[in-house]
């Protein structure tokens, strides 16, 4: 049964009762498990009738019909979420229910004749009031003569906040289809998910916008945005069909939006190529006056107007939100602890887009920058090193989920290889399409599709905090008649992890002075692993993970230098000034975010700064001469509040550099100096050599 609102400014016969809404935030210990009700009944369709008579008044008047299917027999109570409204009446079918209870947070509706499973009933809720917003981010807003919602609340629990504007079952697993009838003043447009079916112009100069979403979604993906919009329409070529698109923006942003959103079809092509056909009714974006961020409402992505700049500055944001059409919207995380399935995967999709548009080098840069951000900041922002799965509720939308989640997806992709990874992910998306999934569901289907045991990978990379660290311990070369035997030992260390990682796979690259190169896969478990390789040339350097396929506790950068000049090695706290060069030099700089294997020196009696160290390796021509600049952070600088104790020093004047040629050797102090520029927090080493470098601090001065 559907009840459309006929009178624009209806006066309800109200029975007001004073109530104090239950807390709706993370500190409320009495918030029930949001998924428990889905075991007893399922809301299969919502019909939302909403009047917004005056944006400035910030009031809404609503009737919502919920079509409910019981999942068990003899249900005697239906509990719905609705936060902070006045409830005017509740009906089941054509019968008014008088004995319901509402405490400002939950509506509990008694069922007179127990509903049996396999039946269906329509519950209608009449209500009015001012919708709520989250104290941090999300909820419903009236701003700049606009009304709109952002479907999650970062400080609310459960995080989906459909209840902030309509009665619902507010969790990640209860999915339903929708019809929206939104009645607004005549000069306004109401935009909702799905397809615009029709508009009704009323005699009182109001208009009702009817939208219909035929694919089911959880409540947090339901949305409305109301403003004096103009629309940019297009038809996009998908791999299976033509797909309508629409971008709703305020008139003053239309010209910029024409440019900013000109590549939606390219976004779609990238995602369909990797993850299969787009299955929704349309591709849609809507401009809202939010201060920052975006929200992936199904077919109606809310984008901050400040990001519509007339160029491609925010293209990865637009792409990230569209990627949720696969990761999050079509397959939704089952719990907040599984949120990395939504946000980590959508974040990694940004890197896939960069690769498609700008090429492999920019892709590696993008992945490296994200990995640096994880190692440098994630544990500070999220109050400790955390696993991507099972994140505490207060950090559901933190750096661990988004940024480290992307790190983990990148590592998983390369662990399996593209030929196995992408087909298996498509299978996951197919199996759980328009449903919820858990981290364990993902693991099981990847194992099944690739015939790979991923128990150790998931245990270490996904279910546990921290990072592994892989480095060359030793390599020995034995010359044969026509080949070379090379024995390599790799050592594993840990950063913030409790147990060693097992069944590791990492690429190892051998090169000689003629730049001949061979790359192989090195597999091992435990503290150390040894492997034997046969090569057609004698290697002079051995490097791990040159293409940065494993997100371990290293940030590295490889450059080919051909002339004198200044060179930054991004994310490695290092730059280099080449003074002399007559032939190409290959330079690989790594910053290791762990304590080195040994901290000993025969002549240095000072203090080692043991939180990390550098490796500088490569193929240098004979006349190559370069100066290295090793960066640190001063505790007196403003930036020190935003970094951990990695390279954080309290007395820069005492800093020195120690060097060793290879792992296992004793460190020795080498000549070094400080930059003359106060703005440059660097220790300088002239005549740079291949080997490891670490900072020390002289004591006793």
Secondary structure, DSSP 8 states (H G I E B T S, - for coil): ------STT---------------BTT-TT---TTGGGGTEEEEEEEEEEEE--GGGT-EEEEEEEEEEESSS-EEEEEEE--S-EEEEEEETTEEE-S-EE-SSEEEEEEEEEE-TT--EEEEEEEEE---B-SSS-EEEEETTEEEEESB-TTBSSSB-GGGTS-B--SSS--EEEEEEEEEETT-EEEESSEEEEEEE-TTSEEEEEEEEEEEE-GGG--EEEESEEEEEEEEE-SSSEEEEEEEEEGGGHHHHHHHTTTHHHHHHHHHHHH----SSEEEEEEE--SS-EE--TT-EEEEGGG--SSSTTHHHHHHHHHTTTBTTTEEESSGGGTHHHHHHHHHHHHHHHHHHH-HHHHHHHHHHHHHHIIIIIHHHTTS---SSS--GGGTTSHIIIIIHHHHHHHHHHHH-HHHHHHHHHHHHHHTTTEEE-HHHHHHHHHHHHT---HHHIIIIISS-SEEEEEEEEEEEEE-SS-EEEEEEEEEEEES-SS---SEEEEEEEE-TT--EEEEEEEE-SSEEEEEEEESS--SEEEE-TT--S-SSEEEEEEEE-SSEEEEETTTTEEEEEEE-SS-EEEEEEEE-S--S----SS--SEE-TT-EEEEEEE--TT-EEEEEEE-EETTSGGGGGS-STTEES-GGGEEEEEESSTTS--EEE--EE-SSTT--EEEESS--SEEEEEEE----
